[in-house]
Amino acid sequence: MSQPSLRITHFEAQTPPADYVFDVWNPLEDEYERVPTFEDGMERVQRIAQAVREMWVSKDDRLATLNSPPAPVPGEEFAELRVTAQAQRSYDIRSFDSPEWSHFRGYISQAAERISGEVGFVLAPSLKPAPPAQRAQAKSA
């Protein structure tokens, strides 16, 4: 089953903010869609993943026609996050220096931070993962 993804492409020759481009792979349309911001891309990816999941639950025949994102363009500095359409979301990542998809163990916010760091994009503070909660230590007598 094809999964939506968010790709960040970095263009060093351009000046900010045009030096980063955000595209969402939409397997329902079989194309990348340009989105204005990283946040818009994250929201769009999750909406598409839900639509694909609903197709899977209803055993929609159109699932067989969905395609995965195309292979990366050689020489392009990018990082990409793919979201599964399952009830329990999981994430895969790839980038220009590691173009094959690899499973990411963690939360979507952590995967977003990882791909952002791959291309030097600074996430808004609201998107950065919170540090793990500290457990209370037992007092010794």
Buried (B, 14 or more C-beta within 10 A) or exposed (E): BBBBBBBBBBEEEEEEEEBBBBBBBBBBEBEBBEBEEBBBBBBBBBEBBBBBBEBBEEEEEEBEEBEBBEEBEEEEBBBBBBBBBEEEBBBBBBBBEEEEBEEBEEEBBEBBBBBBEBBEBEBEEEBBBEEEEEEEEEEEE
